[in-house]
Amino acid sequence: MEEGLHRLLYDYLLKTGMSDSLASYLNLGIVLVVALILAWFLDLIIWRVLRYISLRFARKSKTNFDNFLVVNKVPRYVAHIIPLLILFEFIPFAFFHFDYAGQLALKLLQILFVVLTILIVKSLFTSTNDYLKTKPRFRDKPMDSYIQVFMIFAWFIGILTIFAIITDVLIWKFFTALGAGSAVILLIFKDSILGLVASIQVSINDMVRIGDWITFEKFGADGDVIEITLATVKVQNFDKTITTIPTYSLISDSFKNWRGMEVSGGRRIKRALIISQKSIRFLTDEDMESLEKIQLIQPYLINQNQQINSYNTTNKIDKNLAINGRNLTNIGVFRKYVNDYLQKHSAVNKGMTLMVRQLAPTAQGIPLEIYAFSADKRWENYEYIMADIFDHLLAALPYFNLEVFELPTSLNVPTAN
């Protein structure tokens, strides 16, 4: 019966008086055209039906996973399956007298089926990846790396299957041959293997998440992580440029992740005023009277003045020379003023480290460092808060007869007469 179906058109053409060769070629052409038109028509109908069902289901369902399936063309690829099977069935009819060409056509269709399967798997993985990125739990995870690993295995198996189809060799024999060429394979896929190991370690150790602000001086990266894949990590710098970093560099080199600052209660302010050493001196009684007008440190000065006078009087200190006995210095009082000013500042986090410390003298002067944390961690506001603090302190220095070190310029270098 099947043999009769195969010869049906061919026998009819012979009855019309055609030669055997012409009937064979005409049979091939007609059956192929009919098969292709039927496959195209079925593909179009099935696609429209699947699209209609998918859109209806996507609108009614509570989850958005099906939306991603439609966006990533899963129904479109699935619609190709039945037309491809139809073509398989038509091959014996079309290539009735062309066995070798028929075998080639079958192999071509089998290869197309393998590629179609891989595309469906890829679309499913991509849809899963897009869906998981909408979930808070997975939004900052390197899902792209895992998808790429799965796709590497899928393409690897697919390519082996295609080779097996072309050469008519069983797949397991390819794996046997690969054992001998494993060194070459490791060399070819070195970056992928390193990236796979790195992405797993990065994820397990929670070293980097999407959205983290990282600084990687080796690659000139300073910005937010926008993508983590098997081979690379993309960082959008603050000047909007993109820096691409090999994933394995995250575990082989040192970089700075600012996430700890972002999840903490504040952002660190660590900046110093370089005080000119020539302006530092002991305070006189006149200086004390003048500084006691500063309300912020008035109680402190009154209390300190009483204690110092009592100590010097009790111990009969000769105050004709300022160095004798106990004394206050202008830089010490200024340091106290800065500390009290920061304690009162509304934008400084009082629950974190707050101190004003004097660093070792340098050739320029004495650094008076502010070490504190701003309550607002946003970059723009942080810079505004820090500038506001130092604006005030620079303007306050003359009240303590202190000067900031500056390199000599033509404006302050005395000229010869």
Long-range contacts (C-beta under 8 A, 24 or more apart in sequence): 2-92, 5-93, 6-92, 6-93, 6-96, 7-96, 9-93, 10-96, 10-97, 24-96, 24-97, 24-98, 27-94, 27-96, 27-97, 28-94, 28-95, 28-96, 28-97, 28-98, 31-90, 31-93, 31-94, 32-90, 32-94, 34-90, 35-86, 35-87, 35-90, 35-93, 35-94, 36-87, 38-83, 38-86, 38-90, 39-83, 39-84, 39-86, 39-87, 40-83, 42-82, 42-83, 42-86, 43-79, 43-80, 43-82, 43-83, 46-79, 46-82, 46-83, 47-75, 47-76, 47-79, 50-75, 50-76, 50-78, 50-79, 51-75, 51-76, 63-131, 64-131, 64-134, 65-127, 65-128, 65-131, 68-126, 68-127, 68-128, 68-130, 68-131, 69-123, 69-124, 69-127, 71-127, 71-130, 72-123, 72-126, 72-127, 72-130, 73-123, 74-120, 74-123, 74-124, 74-127, 77-116, 77-119, 77-120, 77-123, 78-120, 80-116, 81-116, 84-109, 84-112, 84-113, 84-116, 107-165, 107-166, 110-165, 111-162, 111-165, 111-166, 114-158, 114-161, 114-162, 114-165, 115-158, 117-158, 118-154, 118-155, 118-158, 121-151, 121-154, 122-151, 122-154, 125-150, 125-151, 139-210, 139-211, 140-209, 140-210, 140-211, 140-212, 141-203, 141-209, 141-210, 142-199, 142-202, 142-203, 142-208, 142-210, 142-228, 142-229, 144-227, 144-228, 144-229, 144-230, 145-195, 145-196, 145-199, 145-203, 145-228, 145-229, 145-230, 145-247, 146-199, 148-229, 148-230, 148-231, 149-196, 149-199, 149-230, 152-192, 152-230, 191-231, 191-246, 191-248, 192-230, 192-231, 194-246, 194-247, 194-248, 195-229, 195-230, 195-231, 195-232, 195-246, 195-247, 195-248, 196-230, 197-248, 198-247, 198-248, 198-249, 198-250, 198-251, 199-228, 199-229, 199-230, 199-247, 201-251, 202-228, 202-247, 202-250, 202-251, 207-250, 207-251, 207-257, 208-233, 208-250, 208-257, 209-259, 212-257, 212-258, 212-259, 213-257, 213-258, 213-259, 213-262, 214-255, 214-256, 214-257, 214-258, 215-255, 215-256, 215-258, 216-243, 216-245, 216-249, 216-253, 216-255, 216-256, 217-255, 218-249, 218-253, 218-255, 219-243, 219-245, 219-249, 221-245, 221-255, 261-377, 262-377, 264-352, 264-373, 264-377, 265-349, 265-351, 265-352, 265-373, 265-375, 266-348, 266-349, 266-352, 266-373, 266-374, 266-375, 266-377, 267-373, 267-374, 267-376, 267-377, 267-382, 268-371, 268-372, 268-373, 269-348, 269-370, 269-371, 269-372, 269-373, 269-374, 269-382, 269-385, 269-386, 269-389, 270-369, 270-370, 270-371, 271-369, 271-370, 271-386, 271-390, 272-359, 272-367, 272-368, 272-369, 272-370, 273-367, 273-368, 273-370, 273-390, 273-393, 273-394, 273-397, 273-404, 274-362, 274-364, 274-365, 274-366, 274-367, 274-368, 274-404, 274-405, 275-331, 275-365, 275-366, 275-367, 275-368, 275-397, 275-402, 275-403, 275-404, 275-405, 276-365, 276-402, 276-403, 276-404, 276-405, 277-361, 277-365, 277-366, 278-403, 279-330, 279-401, 279-402, 279-403, 280-329, 280-330, 280-331, 280-366, 280-402, 281-329, 281-330, 281-401, 282-322, 282-323, 282-327, 282-328, 282-329, 282-330, 283-327, 283-328, 283-329, 283-330, 283-333, 284-322, 287-330, 287-401, 288-328, 291-333, 291-399, 291-400, 294-337, 294-399, 296-337, 296-340, 296-341, 296-344, 297-333, 297-336, 297-337, 297-340, 300-336, 300-340, 301-328, 301-333, 304-328, 330-400, 330-401, 330-402, 331-358, 331-366, 331-368, 331-400, 331-402, 333-400, 334-368, 334-396, 334-397, 334-400, 334-402, 335-368, 337-396, 337-400, 338-368, 338-370, 338-393, 341-389, 341-392, 341-393, 342-370, 342-372, 342-389, 345-389, 346-375, 347-374, 347-375, 347-376, 347-381, 347-385, 347-388, 348-372, 348-373, 348-374, 348-375, 348-385, 348-389, 349-373, 349-374, 349-375, 364-405, 365-404, 365-405
